[in-house]
Amino acid sequence: MDHVTLTDKANLWQSNYKWNFTENGTLGTYIENISKDKVLGIANDGKVVEDSPKQLWERGVADSQGYFYLKSSESTFLTAMSADTLAIKGAH
């Protein structure tokens, strides 16, 4: 899946940038903002950031509308909170 625009299923948040999903075998997926040459990840304080070290995500199977979940290695899920805010939900 190359050069896609991300949006959440509830239509709260949509990226203005293009993203690449790079599979790293069975370890997970890197999510790279190709417009900014940065990688999506989780900072030490638990905030969603770009320019992260190579954060790996598990990408769920797409539903009939093409939406899928993104889960970090810490078992947290990427969630849209507002038009300009992404957060993580779940266990830390």
MARDREN-696222 format. One line per field, with one value per atom (N, C-alpha, C, O): residue in three letters; x, y, z; chain; atom name. Coordinates in steps of 0.05 Angstrom, whole numbers, plus 5000, padded with zeros to 4 digits. Example, Ala and Ser with C-alpha at 12.3 -4.5 7.8 and 13.67 -1.06 7.14 Angstrom:
2
code <- ALA/ALA/ALA/ALA/SER/SER/SER/SER
u <- 5264/5246/5264/5285/5257/5273/5258/5268
v <- 4886/4910/4934/4934/4955/4979/5001/5023
w <- 5156/5156/5156/5169/5142/5143/5157/5161
unit <- A/A/A/A/A/A/A/A
site <- N/CA/C/O/N/CA/C/O
//
This chain:
92
code <- MET/MET/MET/MET/ASP/ASP/ASP/ASP/HIS/HIS/HIS/HIS/VAL/VAL/VAL/VAL/THR/THR/THR/THR/LEU/LEU/LEU/LEU/THR/THR/THR/THR/ASP/ASP/ASP/ASP/LYS/LYS/LYS/LYS/ALA/ALA/ALA/ALA/ASN/ASN/ASN/ASN/LEU/LEU/LEU/LEU/TRP/TRP/TRP/TRP/GLN/GLN/GLN/GLN/SER/SER/SER/SER/ASN/ASN/ASN/ASN/TYR/TYR/TYR/TYR/LYS/LYS/LYS/LYS/TRP/TRP/TRP/TRP/ASN/ASN/ASN/ASN/PHE/PHE/PHE/PHE/THR/THR/THR/THR/GLU/GLU/GLU/GLU/ASN/ASN/ASN/ASN/GLY/GLY/GLY/GLY/THR/THR/THR/THR/LEU/LEU/LEU/LEU/GLY/GLY/GLY/GLY/THR/THR/THR/THR/TYR/TYR/TYR/TYR/ILE/ILE/ILE/ILE/GLU/GLU/GLU/GLU/ASN/ASN/ASN/ASN/ILE/ILE/ILE/ILE/SER/SER/SER/SER/LYS/LYS/LYS/LYS/ASP/ASP/ASP/ASP/LYS/LYS/LYS/LYS/VAL/VAL/VAL/VAL/LEU/LEU/LEU/LEU/GLY/GLY/GLY/GLY/ILE/ILE/ILE/ILE/ALA/ALA/ALA/ALA/ASN/ASN/ASN/ASN/ASP/ASP/ASP/ASP/GLY/GLY/GLY/GLY/LYS/LYS/LYS/LYS/VAL/VAL/VAL/VAL/VAL/VAL/VAL/VAL/GLU/GLU/GLU/GLU/ASP/ASP/ASP/ASP/SER/SER/SER/SER/PRO/PRO/PRO/PRO/LYS/LYS/LYS/LYS/GLN/GLN/GLN/GLN/LEU/LEU/LEU/LEU/TRP/TRP/TRP/TRP/GLU/GLU/GLU/GLU/ARG/ARG/ARG/ARG/GLY/GLY/GLY/GLY/VAL/VAL/VAL/VAL/ALA/ALA/ALA/ALA/ASP/ASP/ASP/ASP/SER/SER/SER/SER/GLN/GLN/GLN/GLN/GLY/GLY/GLY/GLY/TYR/TYR/TYR/TYR/PHE/PHE/PHE/PHE/TYR/TYR/TYR/TYR/LEU/LEU/LEU/LEU/LYS/LYS/LYS/LYS/SER/SER/SER/SER/SER/SER/SER/SER/GLU/GLU/GLU/GLU/SER/SER/SER/SER/THR/THR/THR/THR/PHE/PHE/PHE/PHE/LEU/LEU/LEU/LEU/THR/THR/THR/THR/ALA/ALA/ALA/ALA/MET/MET/MET/MET/SER/SER/SER/SER/ALA/ALA/ALA/ALA/ASP/ASP/ASP/ASP/THR/THR/THR/THR/LEU/LEU/LEU/LEU/ALA/ALA/ALA/ALA/ILE/ILE/ILE/ILE/LYS/LYS/LYS/LYS/GLY/GLY/GLY/GLY/ALA/ALA/ALA/ALA/HIS/HIS/HIS/HIS
u <- 5017/5000/5018/5030/5020/5038/5023/5002/5033/5024/4994/4979/4985/4957/4952/4971/4928/4920/4905/4888/4911/4898/4874/4875/4853/4830/4818/4822/4805/4793/4764/4752/4754/4727/4705/4685/4709/4689/4690/4674/4709/4713/4719/4711/4733/4742/4769/4773/4786/4813/4820/4812/4834/4844/4871/4874/4890/4916/4916/4903/4932/4936/4961/4968/4973/4998/4994/4974/5014/5015/5032/5053/5024/5037/5044/5030/5066/5074/5072/5079/5063/5064/5085/5082/5106/5128/5128/5132/5123/5122/5151/5169/5154/5180/5177/5180/5171/5166/5144/5123/5147/5127/5129/5113/5149/5153/5132/5126/5123/5103/5107/5120/5095/5094/5104/5097/5121/5129/5109/5101/5101/5083/5098/5104/5105/5122/5106/5092/5108/5097/5117/5138/5111/5130/5132/5152/5112/5113/5133/5146/5136/5155/5180/5198/5180/5202/5205/5227/5183/5182/5165/5149/5170/5157/5138/5145/5114/5094/5101/5108/5099/5106/5095/5078/5104/5094/5119/5139/5117/5139/5139/5120/5160/5162/5140/5132/5128/5106/5079/5058/5079/5055/5040/5018/5051/5038/5045/5067/5027/5032/5048/5041/5070/5089/5097/5096/5107/5121/5151/5157/5168/5197/5205/5223/5192/5197/5219/5224/5233/5249/5231/5206/5241/5226/5205/5210/5183/5161/5147/5140/5143/5129/5099/5093/5082/5053/5042/5053/5022/5007/4983/4968/4980/4958/4937/4943/4913/4891/4881/4889/4865/4853/4832/4816/4832/4812/4784/4779/4765/4737/4726/4742/4701/4689/4691/4689/4696/4699/4729/4735/4747/4775/4789/4813/4774/4786/4798/4789/4820/4835/4846/4849/4852/4863/4894/4905/4906/4935/4941/4932/4956/4962/4992/5007/5002/5031/5040/5024/5066/5078/5071/5073/5062/5054/5024/5013/5012/4983/4965/4944/4973/4957/4947/4961/4924/4912/4913/4908/4919/4919/4890/4874/4883/4856/4855/4872/4836/4831/4815/4794/4824/4810/4796/4775/4807/4795/4807/4821/4800/4809/4840/4851/4853/4882/4897/4920/4884/4897/4893/4871/4916/4916/4925/4941/4915/4923/4925/4917/4934/4934/4915/4912/4903/4884/4891/4898/4889/4894/4916/4923/4926/4946/4972/4979/4987/5014/5035/5059
v <- 4977/5000/5024/5031/5037/5060/5086/5086/5108/5134/5137/5145/5131/5133/5157/5166/5167/5188/5173/5156/5180/5167/5183/5207/5168/5180/5160/5136/5169/5150/5144/5159/5122/5113/5132/5134/5146/5164/5191/5209/5194/5219/5243/5266/5239/5261/5273/5297/5255/5263/5253/5231/5270/5262/5276/5300/5260/5271/5286/5278/5307/5322/5312/5322/5291/5281/5253/5240/5244/5217/5199/5208/5174/5156/5130/5122/5117/5091/5072/5079/5048/5026/5006/4994/5003/4985/4962/4965/4938/4914/4906/4907/4897/4888/4858/4851/4842/4814/4809/4823/4791/4786/4805/4803/4823/4841/4863/4873/4872/4894/4912/4904/4935/4955/4982/4991/4994/5022/5040/5033/5062/5081/5107/5121/5112/5135/5157/5152/5181/5205/5213/5225/5206/5211/5240/5249/5256/5285/5298/5317/5288/5299/5282/5290/5258/5239/5233/5234/5227/5221/5196/5189/5183/5158/5162/5176/5151/5154/5135/5112/5145/5128/5139/5157/5129/5137/5146/5131/5170/5181/5169/5154/5173/5163/5171/5157/5195/5205/5194/5201/5176/5164/5179/5170/5201/5217/5206/5196/5209/5201/5223/5247/5215/5235/5225/5201/5244/5237/5242/5255/5231/5233/5216/5222/5193/5173/5154/5153/5140/5118/5099/5102/5080/5062/5046/5023/5059/5046/5025/5031/5002/4981/4980/4983/4976/4975/4949/4939/4938/4916/4928/4943/4921/4931/4909/4887/4915/4896/4892/4906/4872/4866/4887/4894/4897/4918/4907/4884/4924/4916/4921/4928/4918/4921/4950/4954/4970/4997/5005/5028/4987/4992/5002/5009/5004/5013/4990/4967/4996/4976/4989/5014/4973/4985/4984/4969/5002/5002/4999/5015/4978/4972/4972/4960/4985/4987/4962/4945/4959/4936/4936/4915/4959/4961/4955/4960/4944/4937/4961/4960/4983/5007/5012/5005/5023/5027/5057/5074/5063/5090/5099/5085/5122/5132/5162/5177/5170/5199/5211/5200/5233/5246/5271/5279/5284/5308/5311/5294/5333/5338/5340/5336/5348/5351/5336/5341/5316/5301/5271/5261/5257/5228/5221/5235/5199/5190/5159/5147/5148/5119/5111/5125/5089/5078/5049/5035/5041/5013/5011/5031/4987/4981/4995/4998/5003/5014/4996/5002
w <- 5000/5000/5000/5020/4978/4975/4970/4956/4981/4975/4980/4961/5004/5011/5029/5043/5030/5049/5071/5066/5096/5119/5129/5129/5136/5149/5168/5164/5189/5208/5199/5184/5209/5201/5210/5197/5233/5243/5229/5234/5211/5195/5213/5206/5235/5252/5242/5243/5232/5225/5198/5190/5182/5156/5152/5156/5143/5137/5111/5092/5110/5085/5070/5049/5081/5070/5058/5063/5043/5032/5049/5060/5053/5070/5056/5037/5064/5055/5078/5101/5073/5093/5083/5062/5099/5091/5110/5134/5100/5116/5123/5106/5148/5157/5165/5188/5145/5150/5170/5168/5189/5209/5233/5251/5233/5256/5257/5278/5234/5233/5209/5189/5211/5189/5198/5220/5182/5187/5172/5149/5184/5171/5166/5185/5142/5135/5121/5102/5132/5119/5097/5103/5072/5051/5044/5032/5050/5046/5063/5055/5088/5107/5112/5127/5101/5105/5135/5146/5148/5177/5181/5165/5204/5211/5234/5253/5232/5253/5276/5272/5301/5324/5349/5349/5372/5398/5414/5416/5425/5441/5469/5476/5484/5511/5529/5548/5524/5541/5531/5542/5511/5502/5480/5471/5471/5450/5422/5418/5404/5376/5363/5365/5351/5339/5311/5305/5295/5271/5278/5298/5262/5267/5291/5306/5292/5313/5303/5279/5322/5313/5298/5299/5284/5267/5284/5291/5289/5304/5286/5263/5298/5283/5292/5315/5273/5277/5266/5246/5278/5267/5252/5263/5227/5211/5209/5199/5218/5217/5188/5170/5185/5159/5153/5170/5129/5121/5120/5112/5129/5127/5099/5081/5095/5068/5057/5033/5075/5067/5064/5057/5070/5068/5093/5093/5115/5140/5155/5154/5170/5185/5210/5211/5231/5255/5253/5238/5269/5272/5302/5318/5309/5336/5340/5324/5361/5366/5381/5389/5383/5397/5427/5440/5438/5466/5469/5490/5449/5449/5452/5465/5440/5440/5411/5392/5409/5382/5375/5393/5350/5340/5337/5324/5349/5349/5343/5353/5327/5322/5344/5352/5356/5377/5367/5378/5346/5335/5307/5297/5294/5266/5265/5243/5287/5286/5307/5312/5320/5342/5339/5336/5339/5341/5369/5381/5379/5406/5405/5385/5427/5429/5452/5471/5448/5468/5474/5455/5498/5505/5527/5539/5530/5551/5544/5520/5564/5560/5570/5569
unit <- A/A/A/A/A/A/A/A/A/A/A/A/A/A/A/A/A/A/A/A/A/A/A/A/A/A/A/A/A/A/A/A/A/A/A/A/A/A/A/A/A/A/A/A/A/A/A/A/A/A/A/A/A/A/A/A/A/A/A/A/A/A/A/A/A/A/A/A/A/A/A/A/A/A/A/A/A/A/A/A/A/A/A/A/A/A/A/A/A/A/A/A/A/A/A/A/A/A/A/A/A/A/A/A/A/A/A/A/A/A/A/A/A/A/A/A/A/A/A/A/A/A/A/A/A/A/A/A/A/A/A/A/A/A/A/A/A/A/A/A/A/A/A/A/A/A/A/A/A/A/A/A/A/A/A/A/A/A/A/A/A/A/A/A/A/A/A/A/A/A/A/A/A/A/A/A/A/A/A/A/A/A/A/A/A/A/A/A/A/A/A/A/A/A/A/A/A/A/A/A/A/A/A/A/A/A/A/A/A/A/A/A/A/A/A/A/A/A/A/A/A/A/A/A/A/A/A/A/A/A/A/A/A/A/A/A/A/A/A/A/A/A/A/A/A/A/A/A/A/A/A/A/A/A/A/A/A/A/A/A/A/A/A/A/A/A/A/A/A/A/A/A/A/A/A/A/A/A/A/A/A/A/A/A/A/A/A/A/A/A/A/A/A/A/A/A/A/A/A/A/A/A/A/A/A/A/A/A/A/A/A/A/A/A/A/A/A/A/A/A/A/A/A/A/A/A/A/A/A/A/A/A/A/A/A/A/A/A/A/A/A/A/A/A/A/A/A/A/A/A/A/A/A/A/A/A/A/A/A/A/A/A/A/A/A/A/A/A
site <- N/CA/C/O/N/CA/C/O/N/CA/C/O/N/CA/C/O/N/CA/C/O/N/CA/C/O/N/CA/C/O/N/CA/C/O/N/CA/C/O/N/CA/C/O/N/CA/C/O/N/CA/C/O/N/CA/C/O/N/CA/C/O/N/CA/C/O/N/CA/C/O/N/CA/C/O/N/CA/C/O/N/CA/C/O/N/CA/C/O/N/CA/C/O/N/CA/C/O/N/CA/C/O/N/CA/C/O/N/CA/C/O/N/CA/C/O/N/CA/C/O/N/CA/C/O/N/CA/C/O/N/CA/C/O/N/CA/C/O/N/CA/C/O/N/CA/C/O/N/CA/C/O/N/CA/C/O/N/CA/C/O/N/CA/C/O/N/CA/C/O/N/CA/C/O/N/CA/C/O/N/CA/C/O/N/CA/C/O/N/CA/C/O/N/CA/C/O/N/CA/C/O/N/CA/C/O/N/CA/C/O/N/CA/C/O/N/CA/C/O/N/CA/C/O/N/CA/C/O/N/CA/C/O/N/CA/C/O/N/CA/C/O/N/CA/C/O/N/CA/C/O/N/CA/C/O/N/CA/C/O/N/CA/C/O/N/CA/C/O/N/CA/C/O/N/CA/C/O/N/CA/C/O/N/CA/C/O/N/CA/C/O/N/CA/C/O/N/CA/C/O/N/CA/C/O/N/CA/C/O/N/CA/C/O/N/CA/C/O/N/CA/C/O/N/CA/C/O/N/CA/C/O/N/CA/C/O/N/CA/C/O/N/CA/C/O/N/CA/C/O/N/CA/C/O/N/CA/C/O/N/CA/C/O/N/CA/C/O/N/CA/C/O/N/CA/C/O/N/CA/C/O/N/CA/C/O/N/CA/C/O/N/CA/C/O/N/CA/C/O/N/CA/C/O/N/CA/C/O/N/CA/C/O
//
